[in-house]
């Protein structure tokens, strides 16, 4: 073990309860969030999430825009 790492130890009772509760939330929450998003905006969570990440990655969108423009030029070339 490297000198800067602490030895592992089992979770105490409070930590164990937190991990279990968090797992329950992570399992149960997506379904009602998805239902709300579809009802209120017509967009399911499974479609919103990738759009959210793409919108935060400006360079990815710039690259995709450049690729689309290049493909358009190729498709319309004589």
N, C-alpha and C positions, 0 to 999 in steps of 0.2 A: 504494500500500500504506500503511495507517495506520502511524503511527510506533511503535506498541507491538507490531506483528507482526514476527516474524523471517522472513527469506526462506526459501522452500522449498528443500530439498535432497534428492537421491536417498537412499534407504535404503542403509546400508552392508551388507556381506555378512551379518553377524550379524542385523541387523534384518530383512533379506529372508528369511532362513531362518526366523526366528520367525514372520513374517507367514504364510509358506507352511505351517508346521507348525500354527499356530493354525487356519487354514482347513481343514486336514485333520481336526483334532479337532472343529471345529464341524460338519463334514459327517458324520463317522463316529459321534459320540457319541449323538445322539438315538435312533438305532435300538436299541442295547443298553439304554439307560436306559428306553425305552418298554417293551421286553420284560420288564425287571426289574419295572417298576411294574405291568404287567398280571399277571405271574406272582404277585407278592407281595401286591398290593392290589386287583387287578381293575380298576384305573383307568388308562387309557392317558395318556401325557404330554400328548396333545392335549386331553384333558378336564381333567386336573389343573391345567394352566397357567392357563386362565382363572379357575378356582375360586380358585387361589392369589392372583391379582391382585385378584379381587373381595373376598376375605377381608381383604386389606390396605387396601382402600378403603372404610372403614366408612361414610363419607357416601354412597357409591353404594348400599350395601346398605340404608341407612336410607331413601334415596329410592325404591328398588325396593319396599321394604316398605310405604311410604306409598302408592305407586301401586297395589300389589296390594290394599291395604285399601280404597282408593277404588273400584277396579274391583269389588270384592266388594260394596260398599255399593250401587253402581249396578246390579249384576246382581240383587240381592235386593230392590231398591226396588219398591213396588207400582205 
